[in-house]
Amino acid sequence: MKGQHISVIVADRPYRLKVSSETEEIEFRRAGELINEKIKEYANHFAFRDKQDLLAMVVLQFAVDVVRSEESLNYQQNLGEKLSDLEKMLDDYLKK
């Protein structure tokens, strides 16, 4: 895989990654920024022993966001299918 090495800092630790494009670099850097912002937010609002606690809370929040997004997407797809079925039924009825 061709690409470039970048360093993304998460919770004050650098992580060296190999990315294949400038777009990926931007995405990884933005993701690192989001994680660090959430860590700061949680640090200001909750008691914690170390950064591991904060990272766990951030990961849990992001996982919940993913689950909610998947559920919303499934709902939208189901709704779209039901609307298509309804439209077909109406078309069939109006053709009679």
GISUL-V616356 format. One record per residue. N is the residue number from 1. RES is the residue in one small letter. OMEGA is omega in degrees with one decimal (999 if undefined). Layout:
[[N | RES | OMEGA] [N | RES | OMEGA]]
//
This chain:
[[1 | m | 174.6] [2 | k | 178.1] [3 | g | -179.8] [4 | q | 177.4] [5 | h | 175.6] [6 | i | 175.7] [7 | s | 178.3] [8 | v | -178.7] [9 | i | 177.8] [10 | v | 179.4] [11 | a | 176.9] [12 | d | 177.6] [13 | r | 178.5] [14 | p | 176.1] [15 | y | -179.3] [16 | r | -177.3] [17 | l | 173.1] [18 | k | -179.5] [19 | v | -173.6] [20 | s | -177.6] [21 | s | 177.3] [22 | e | 178.5] [23 | t | 177.6] [24 | e | 178.9] [25 | e | 179.9] [26 | i | -179.8] [27 | e | 179.9] [28 | f | 179.1] [29 | r | 178.5] [30 | r | 177.7] [31 | a | 177.3] [32 | g | 177.6] [33 | e | 178.9] [34 | l | 178.7] [35 | i | -178.8] [36 | n | 176.6] [37 | e | 179.0] [38 | k | 178.1] [39 | i | 178.6] [40 | k | 179.4] [41 | e | 179.4] [42 | y | 179.9] [43 | a | -179.7] [44 | n | -174.2] [45 | h | -174.8] [46 | f | 173.9] [47 | a | 179.5] [48 | f | 178.0] [49 | r | 180.0] [50 | d | -176.8] [51 | k | 177.6] [52 | q | 177.1] [53 | d | -179.6] [54 | l | 178.3] [55 | l | 179.3] [56 | a | 179.6] [57 | m | 178.6] [58 | v | 179.3] [59 | v | 178.8] [60 | l | 179.4] [61 | q | 178.7] [62 | f | 178.5] [63 | a | 177.1] [64 | v | 177.8] [65 | d | 178.5] [66 | v | 179.7] [67 | v | 178.9] [68 | r | 178.9] [69 | s | 178.3] [70 | e | 179.3] [71 | e | 178.9] [72 | s | 178.4] [73 | l | 178.0] [74 | n | 178.7] [75 | y | -179.3] [76 | q | 178.9] [77 | q | 178.0] [78 | n | 178.5] [79 | l | 178.0] [80 | g | 178.2] [81 | e | -179.6] [82 | k | 177.6] [83 | l | 177.3] [84 | s | 177.6] [85 | d | 179.4] [86 | l | 178.2] [87 | e | 178.5] [88 | k | 179.1] [89 | m | 179.1] [90 | l | 177.1] [91 | d | 179.2] [92 | d | 180.0] [93 | y | -177.6] [94 | l | 178.4] [95 | k | -178.1] [96 | k | 999]]
//
